[in-house]
Amino acid sequence: MQGTPWLHTAPVHFKEHLLLLESFRRWLSTLEYAPATVYVSANYVRDFLIFLESRQETVHQITPAILRQYCRYLESRTNKRRGGALSVNYITSNLNAIRRLSRYLVVSGHSGLEIPPAPPVDKEPGRAIFSRREIASLYRAAGDDILGARDRAMLGIYYGCGLRRNEGISLDTGDVLLKQRLVYVKKGKGYRQRYVPMSEAVTEDLEEYIRSARPQLQAADPSDPALFLSLKGRRMSGNGMIARLERLKHLAGITKPAGLHSLRHSIATHLLQSGMALESVSRFLGHCSLESTQIYTHLTHEQ
C-alpha cells in the first residue's frame, strides 16, 4: 500500500505482512463488504501488523497474550488528531477488524486468533441519545429552503426509519416507496435486505424533498438516482451528512457529542420506551439477533 510507514521501520516480516494485508483486503471485497468497511478494516489491520513488526512477530505466531497487550496499547495510545485517549468506539472498531482478519486466516487455511473482548461501552460517545424534545428541536432548526427540506428528509431516514449511516447514503429515489410508506434497504449490514415502514410525517417530508427540493439539486447530473444530493448534484457523503446534523445541533443548542448513529440509537430507545416489543424493534433496526437490540433496554431508563 502506498504511503505505508512500514518502510521506515526495517520490518522483519514486511513482505509477508504486506501480502497478507492485500489478500485480506481482496477477501473483504469479494465478500462484498462496503467499500468504507474494506478501507478502515485494512487500515486497522495494518496498524496491528505494524505493532507486530515492532515486536518482530508474525501474525501466524502470536499468542492471546500478545493480543491482550495490543488491546492495552490501544487503550493507552494518544489520539493523533485531537489529543487525549482513543475513543472506545475506535478501539472496538479496531478489534472488530482483527476479528475479520481472524476469520480470513481460518478460511485461508491458517489458525484463527483469540481476540480479547472490547473495552466497556458505558462511556461510548456513539451511544449518545437525543431526547424527544431534542429531536423536535432538530426538526425546528431545519430551514424552509431546499436544504431545510433535505435536512428533514435526512432526519426522517436516520431517526424516523432508524437506518445506519451507510444505509441512508446508499439510498436511491426508487428505494423510497411513498405509496406503500416503505423504505427499501438493499445494502444493509452484511448485505441483508429489508423494508422499513415510514410514519405519515416521515412520508410527507420525503415526498416534499423528492418532488420539490431534490430536482433543484439535480442540475449537475439529472440521471443520478441518489436520494440525497449535495449542492453539486452528486450523492452526499457521510461527512456531508454529519456536517448537516452538526449544523442542526448548533442551531438547536445541542452540545452533546452525538452523530448520525445517535439518531438510530434514539429511535430504538424511544420505541422501547413507548412499549414496542423488543422483537419488533429488532426487526425495525434490521438486527440479525435480539442480542444486538438488548443494548437499548438499559438506555430506556437513562432518558
N, C-alpha and C positions, 0 to 999 in steps of 0.2 A: 504494500500500500504506500502511496506517495506521502511524503512528509512524515513518515513514522520516526519517532525519536529513538527507536532501537539502534539506528545506525551510529548513535553516539555512545552506546553502552558496551560495545565489544561483546555482544551476547554469545554464549556458548552454543545454544540451540537455536540460533536465529533462523536458519533456513528451514529447519523442521517446523518451528512455530509459525513462520510466515506461510508455509504451505498449508498447515493445519487451519490457520485463520481464513485463508482464501477458500479452502474446501468447506469450512463451516459456513461461510457467507453464501456460497453457491447452494449448499443444502437448505438453508433457510429460504432462499429464493425459490428453489424447486418446490418446497412445501407451501409456497405462495403466502409467506408472511408478508405483512405490509412493508413497503419499502422503508418506512421510518423505523420499523422494528428491526429490519435487517441491518440498517445503518447503526443504530445505537447498540444493538447486541454485539456487532463486530467491534465497535469501539470499546465496550466494556470488557469483552474477552481479550482484546488487545492489551488493555491495561493490566488485566490479570496475568497475561503471558509476560509482560514486562516485569511484573512482580516476581514471577518465577525465574526470569533471567537474572534478576538481581541476586537470587539465591543459587544460581547455577543448577536449577532444577528443570526437568522436562515435564510436560503435562501428564505423561503416562506413568510417572514415578511418584507423584505427590501423594501425600497421606492426608487423612482427615485433620490431623493437627496443623498441617500447613494451610489448609483451607480455613480453619478457625483463626489462624494468625492473619490471613488475608482479610477476614471479616473485621478483626480488631484493627487492622491497618486502615481500613476504610472508615471505621468509627473515629479514628484519631486524625485522619487526614484533613487538611485545611481546604476549604472551598477556594479554588484558584481564581474565581471571578469575583466573588462577593466577600471573601474572607469568612472566618468562623468555621464551624464544623459542617461536614456534608449532611444534607437532609436525610431523614430516614427513608423517604421515597427514593432518593438517589441510590442509597445502599441496597434497598430492596430490589430495585430495577437491575442493579449490578449483579446481585446474586441470582436473579431470575435468568439473566443472560448466561451465567455459568451453568445453571440447570439445563438450559437449552444445549450448551456445549456438552454436558454430560450425556444427554440423550443422543446427540450426534456421535459421541465416542462409542456408545453402545451399539447403535445401528451400523457403524462402520467397522465393527469387529474388535473394538477395544473395551476395556473395563470402564464403567462409569465412575463418577465422583460422588463422594458423600458430602453433600452441600450443607453447611451449617444453617440453622434457622435464621430468618431475617430478624433484625432487632425489633423490640416492641414498637407498636404503631400509635401509642397513646398521644404523641405529640406531632404526628404526621400532618403537615400543612394540607396535604391532599384530601384529608378527611374534614376539612372545614365545611361547615354547613351554613347556608343562608336561611335565616328565619323567613316565615311567610311575609312578615312586614318588610323585610329587606328585598324579597323577590318583588313585591309590589312597588317598592321604590325604584328598583332597576327598570321595571316597565315604564314607570312615570318618567324616568330620566331619558328614555328614548324620544327623539325629536319627531317632528311632523313631516320631515323631508324624506327623501328616498333612503337615506342611510338609517333614519329612525325606523322606517318600515322594515329594513333589513335587520336591524337590531332586535325588533320584536319577533321577527321570524326566527332569528338565532336563539333567542330565549325560549321560544316555543319548541324548537328542536332539542335543545340541550336540557332545559328544565321540564317543559311540558311533556316531552317524549322520552326524556332520560337517556339520550344517546351518548355514546362515548365520543371523544373528540374526533377521531379519525372516521367514525361512522357518519358524523354530521358533515365533515369536509367532503366525503366521498359521495354525498347525495347528489343525484341529478333531478331535474324538474319532473321527469317521468316517474320518479320514486315517490312523489307526493300525490296520493290518490285522494283528491279533495272530496269527491262524491261519496267515497266509502269512509272518509275520515281515517285514513290509514297512511302510515309511512312504511315503505318497503326498504328494509335494511338488507342490502345484498352483500355488504362487505363487513359483517360483524366480526367480533373476536373469534379467532380460529376459523374464519371464513364460514361461520354459521349464518344462515339467513333467517329473517323473521319479519313479521308485520307488527307495527306498533300503533295502537289506537291514538287518535288525537281528540282532545276535547273540542267543544264548539268554538271556544275563544281562540285556541291554537289554530284551528282550521281557518277561522276568519283572518288571523294575522298572516298565515301562509298564503292564503288566497290574495290578500291585498298586496303582499310583496311580489308574488309571482305575476300577477296580472297588471299591476300598476307601476311598481318601483323597479323590478328587475329589468324590464325592457329598456329602461333608461340607462342601465349599466352595461347593456349588451352590445354597444356600438362597435367595440374592438373586434369581436368575433361572434356574429349572430348565430353561428352553428354550435357554439359551446353549450353543452347540456347541463353544466354545473348549476346546482341550485343557488349556491352563494357565490356571487361575483364581486370582485374588487372594483375600485374606481376605474381600473384599466380594462375592465371587462373580462378578466380571467378568474379562474377558480380561486377562491380565497384560501390562504394558507392557515395553518394552525396559529402561527404568530399573529396573523391579521385578526383572527377571531379573538385571541387573547387580548390584543390591543383594544378592540371594541368593548370587550367586557370590562377592562380596566378603566376605560373612559366612563362607562355607565356607573361603575362603582364610585369613581371620583365625583361624578355629578350627584350621586345618591348619598354621598357622605359615608360610604362604607370603606373602612380601612383594613379589615381583616385580610390575611393572605389567602384568598380563595380564588380559584380559577375555574375554567370550563368544567372540569370534572366535579367541582363542588356543586354545580347545578344538578348534575346527575345524582350525587350523594343527597342533595337537598330533596329532590322529588321522591327518592326512595324513602327517606326518613319521614317526609310529610304524609306519604301514602300509608306507611305503617302507623303513624300517629292517628290517622283517620280511621283506622280499623281494618284496612285491607289485609287479607291473609298473606302470610309470608310466601306461600307458593305462588300466589298471583303476582306479587311484587317481583319475585324471581323471574317469572315468565316475561313480565313487562320489561325488565332490565336485560333480558337475554342471557341470564346466567345459566350455566350448564349444571349447576348443583345448588342446593339450598345453603351449603356452607358459605358460598360467596355472598349470599344475601344476608346471612345472620350477623355480619359485621354491623349492620344498621340497627339491630334490635337494641343495642345499648345506647346508640345515639338518640333514640326517641326519648330517652329520659334526661337528655342533656339540653333540650331546647326550652 
